[in-house]
């Protein structure tokens, strides 16, 4: 149960590999109350993706590819669930579709 937390903490918890599904659903149903819009959520998830890539690239030989892939897949699954929950938002806000497609095709695709 979280009453108050900075957005950075919420995003770390949201994309944690332990994958708290209840938290994920609650976050995605209520994010509009503490973020300006969907494009802000895309920006934050994209930053989390870059942070993950940077973190694992800096670790060098101690790099754990399994942990890296789990985190990346968790971020992608949050995107997927967000689109499933808020289909209409994506249908009527072209910039959300464009940003999500760019993220998937230009960033995530290159990881795999």
C-alpha positions in Angstrom: 0.0 0.0 0.0 1.5 3.3 -1.1 -0.1 6.6 0.0 2.5 9.1 -1.2 5.7 8.6 -3.3 7.7 10.5 -6.0 6.9 9.5 -9.6 10.4 8.0 -9.9 9.7 5.5 -7.1 6.4 4.6 -8.7 8.0 4.0 -12.1 10.7 1.9 -10.5 8.0 -0.2 -8.7 5.9 -0.3 -11.8 8.8 -1.7 -13.9 10.3 -3.9 -11.2 10.9 -7.5 -12.4 8.9 -8.8 -9.5 5.9 -7.5 -11.4 3.2 -6.6 -8.9 0.2 -6.9 -11.1 -2.2 -5.2 -8.7 0.0 -2.2 -8.4 0.4 -2.1 -12.2 -3.4 -2.0 -12.8 -3.9 0.6 -10.1 -1.2 2.8 -11.5 -2.4 2.6 -15.1 -6.0 3.3 -14.0 -5.0 6.4 -12.0 -1.9 7.8 -13.6 -3.9 10.7 -15.0 -4.3 12.1 -11.5 -0.6 12.7 -11.0 0.8 13.0 -14.5 -0.2 15.7 -17.0 -1.0 13.3 -19.9 -0.1 10.1 -21.7 2.9 11.6 -23.4 4.5 12.3 -20.0 4.0 8.6 -19.1 5.7 7.6 -22.4 8.6 9.9 -21.7 9.0 8.5 -18.2 8.9 4.9 -19.4 11.3 5.7 -22.2 13.7 7.2 -19.6 13.4 4.1 -17.5 14.3 2.0 -20.6 17.4 4.2 -21.2 18.4 4.0 -17.6 18.1 0.2 -17.7 20.3 0.1 -20.9 22.8 2.5 -19.3 22.9 0.6 -16.0 23.6 -2.7 -17.6 26.2 -1.3 -20.1 28.1 0.4 -17.3 28.2 -2.9 -15.3 30.4 -4.4 -18.0 31.5 -7.9 -17.1 29.1 -8.2 -14.2 26.3 -7.7 -16.7 23.5 -10.1 -16.1 21.7 -10.5 -19.4 18.7 -12.3 -17.8 18.0 -9.4 -15.4 18.4 -6.9 -18.2 15.9 -8.8 -20.4 13.4 -9.2 -17.5 13.5 -5.4 -16.9 13.1 -4.6 -20.6 10.2 -7.1 -21.0 8.6 -5.6 -17.9 8.7 -2.1 -19.4 7.3 -3.4 -22.7 4.5 -5.3 -20.8 3.6 -2.1 -19.0 3.3 -0.4 -22.3 1.1 -3.2 -23.7 -1.2 -3.3 -20.7 -1.5 0.5 -20.8 -2.6 0.3 -24.4 -5.1 -2.5 -23.6 -6.6 -0.5 -20.7 -6.8 2.9 -22.5 -7.6 1.9 -26.1 -9.7 4.9 -26.7 -7.0 7.3 -25.5 -4.7 5.8 -28.1 -7.3 5.9 -30.8 -8.0 9.6 -30.4 -4.5 10.9 -29.5 -2.3 10.3 -32.6 0.9 11.4 -30.7 0.5 8.5 -28.3 0.3 6.0 -31.1 3.3 7.7 -32.9 5.4 7.8 -29.8 4.6 4.3 -28.8 5.4 2.9 -32.3 8.6 4.9 -32.4 9.6 3.5 -29.0 8.7 -0.1 -30.0 10.3 0.0 -33.5 13.4 2.2 -32.9 14.3 1.4 -29.3 13.0 -1.9 -28.1 13.3 -3.8 -31.4 17.1 -3.1 -31.4 17.5 -4.7 -28.0 16.1 -8.0 -29.3 
